[in-house]
Amino acid sequence: MSVGEKMFGALKTVLTLKEQLDGLGKDLGILNGRLSGLAEAHGALRDRVSRLEGIIEGAAMAGGRQPRIEG
C-alpha cells in the first residue's frame, strides 16, 4: 500500500466515525425526550394512585372498618 492509500483509508475511517457519532448524538437527544416524557407520566401516575389511596382510606374510615388492601 502506498502512503496516499493509507492516508485516504485513515481519512475515510475518521469521516465514518464522525457520521456515527453524529447519529449517536441524535439518538441520545431522542432518548432524552422520551425519558423526560416517561418521568412526567410516572409523576402523573403517582398522583393518581395517591388520590385513589386517599379515597379508599376515607371510605374505610367512614365505614368504621379496616381497609382490606395492605401495602
C-alpha positions in Angstrom: 0.0 0.0 0.0 1.2 3.4 -0.8 1.3 6.3 1.7 -1.6 8.0 -0.2 -3.8 4.9 0.0 -3.1 4.7 3.8 -3.9 8.4 4.3 -7.1 8.0 2.3 -8.1 5.0 4.3 -7.4 6.8 7.6 -9.5 9.8 6.4 -12.3 7.6 5.4 -12.3 6.0 8.8 -12.3 9.3 10.6 -15.3 10.6 8.5 -17.2 7.3 9.1 -16.6 7.6 12.8 -17.8 11.3 12.7 -21.0 10.2 11.0 -21.6 7.5 13.5 -21.0 10.0 16.4 -23.4 12.4 14.8 -26.1 9.7 14.6 -25.4 8.7 18.2 -25.9 12.3 19.3 -29.3 12.4 17.5 -30.3 9.1 19.1 -29.3 10.4 22.6 -31.4 13.5 22.0 -34.5 11.4 21.1 -33.8 9.1 24.1 -33.6 12.2 26.4 -37.0 13.4 25.2 -38.6 10.0 25.7 -37.1 9.7 29.2 -38.5 13.1 30.1 -41.9 12.0 28.9 -41.7 8.9 31.0 -40.7 10.8 34.1 -43.7 13.1 33.6 -46.1 10.1 33.1 -44.6 8.5 36.2 -45.3 11.6 38.3 -48.9 11.8 37.0 -49.5 8.1 37.8 -48.1 8.6 41.3 -50.5 11.5 41.8 -53.5 9.4 40.6 -52.6 6.5 42.9 -52.2 8.9 45.8 -55.7 10.2 45.2 -57.1 6.7 45.0 -55.4 5.7 48.2 -57.0 8.8 49.9 -60.4 7.8 48.6 -60.0 4.3 49.8 -58.8 5.3 53.2 -61.6 7.9 53.6 -64.2 5.3 52.7 -62.7 2.8 55.1 -62.7 5.4 57.9 -66.3 6.4 57.2 -67.4 2.7 57.3 -65.6 2.0 60.5 -63.8 -0.9 59.0 -60.1 -1.5 58.4 -59.2 -1.4 54.7 -58.7 -4.8 53.1 -55.8 -3.6 50.9 -52.4 -3.8 52.7 -49.2 -2.4 51.4 
